[in-house]
Amino acid sequence: MILYSFESNVNIYKMKKARKKFKFYSYTLLISPTGQKASNLREFLNILEQAEDRVIFHHLYQSHIRYDQKIGEFPSDYANWVAYELEDIALAEKLANFNPYDYKTVNEARKVLIEIIEEYIWDLPTIPWARPGSEFYFSSATTIVIPLGIEASDLKEFRDALDNIPDSSLYFHFYESRKIKKEKKYDDLSKWIENNFKKNELVKKIRGIDFYFFSVGETRKKLISILDSELKKV
Amino acid sequence: MTTLKDYEKIIDKKDIKQIESLASLSKGKKVIMVNSTKDGGGVSEILHRLVPLINELGICCEWKVISGNNGFFNITKNIHNALQGKRIKFLDEDLKKYIEVNKKNAESLKLDADIVIIHDPQPLPLIEFYKKSKAKWVWRCHIDISKPELNLWKFLKNYLVKYDASIFSMAKFSQKLPHPQYLIAPSIDPLSDKNRELKKSIVNDVLKKFNIKRDKPIILQVSRFDSFKDPIGVIKAYRLVKKEINCRLILAGGLAGDDPEGETVLEEVRKEAGDDPDINILLLKPKSDIEINALQRVADVVIQKSLKEGFGLTVTEAMWKAKPVIGGEVGGITIQLYNHRTGFLINSIEGAAYRIRYLLNRPSVSRKIGNSARDFVSHNYLITGHLRNYLALFYIMENPDKDIIHIR
């Protein structure tokens, strides 16, 4: 017990401090239904073409915050609706493989999404319909991002913070932050490590996480495991 | 009294932290909630728990109730049913009375707040009788208004358009309105008498009180005696199951203060049950929370065979107790029960009977579904999440035109 404590202190002593602390933010999202709904794939496509960016953004990106395999195995609202309500598994598979983070803007992602569905519809003998009550209801969201009161000045504090931030906060820093500014390609977490520590391998590992296919909870476990391995080296 | 800190036993400390951060944005504001009953039904249950928590966080929150006689509540019950799709023709004099009672209430209710939240249709016209002020008025609709009776909807819309925002429990309940709409799911309180863990001795006392034996599997429906909850359909499903499995049915519920239709339905249910000794019809008094908790804990399968439903909090309560639940494929039940994962959705008496047999014959599947259901509720439908959404709403109402509010 005493030995462990001694080792732990040495680690803390050796830990390199960042030039700028990492400030974690709390992220709260309130969903706003638009009142629009699609009963079949054709209507769905028409609304996708006309909807505001914030509506597309909500269903393509923000919906990941509630991605839970208990209620749907695919990582987007669109793929789950097609799979469970239209019962068109082939299209659901195509949509599940579509990663919206591959595109710089919401509009680019929208165009590719529309192309996938248009091509698919082209060969269909009939348009799939949802039963009444199971239509796709379009929504957007308003988000409030405020300081959570948790900061990290070194990798140990950073790793510990990952145990203490809500899922929504991790979603914001690891998922949505990639899309807030157009020039941003990477998540907040790996960017902070890159800017403050010479840890190229660590940065590479974090950026290698296949985040779109994991729920936020699973991503948290991956991140913690990567950081724990790194801290053992110190 | 329960405090926010008490929830650390149930939810993650990190989620409490998020709630405190959000509350800090609206400290010092005043919010007034208005509904039509202090006792009975899901809305008053939620407000009993939510209002003290909002106050604890430094936001002044008052809860006011409109008053009216039986005649008024008969009309509002019809309005409630028509909004849920029942074809009812309203007499002009009834609608006039509905407005007059609201006007009378407006004379005595002082609604001087930054945000006024009006729950459900009973007090909806109140807004007409207050001078335009800085206060933001929000209509919080708890019922399924996806297909309201058209003439009534047109009439109510005249009042609704005056509001600054509306809140619905599900996207499918939303309507085309000229103001922002938000989604806030209702919730259960894991620390309330209705949902907290109970000692075995308390559960046994409840069973003794109602003279219920545990000699065979128990099927339970807890709900008000209301035709939309289809208690007659539940008895018919039980009879189909009974041909194959010797089981017991408990129908337990109360009569809400704002629902004069309840006694008629209860009489019909008693008639349908006849003298079957394995059907227990329990008319619960208001605040029978521990009794409901105990009954849900001893049930082998819980059913909520609603034909229309706002959200279906009795489903949530049973899921929280890790019970396998079978629910009608309507309203908010559809976003709680996912077939084979968190429960089963059914569309007929036969479907209900089939799923009851499916679960009673497979105890390990029932356990797995029950555990998954509890986990699902803890992530989505606890009062702490509900509180977080209200806190977000309070701040968003002050900044209605922004997509992202980023405070650094």
Interface residues (C-beta under 8 A of the other chain):
Chain A: S26 T28 L29 L30 I31 S32 P33 T34 G35 K37 R54 R66 D68 K70 I71 G72 G133 S134 E135 Y137 F138 S139 S140 A141 T142 T143 I144 V145 I146 P147 L148 G149 I150 N164 I165 P166 S168 S169 I180
Chain B: D12 K13 K14 D15 K17 Q18 S21 L22 S24 L25 S146 F168 M170 A171 K172 S174 Q175 K176 L177 P180 Q181 Y182 L183 I184 E329 V330 T334 Y338 R341 T342 S372 D375 F376 H379 N380 R388 N389 L391 A392 L393 Y395 I396 K402 D403 I404 I405 H406 I407 R408
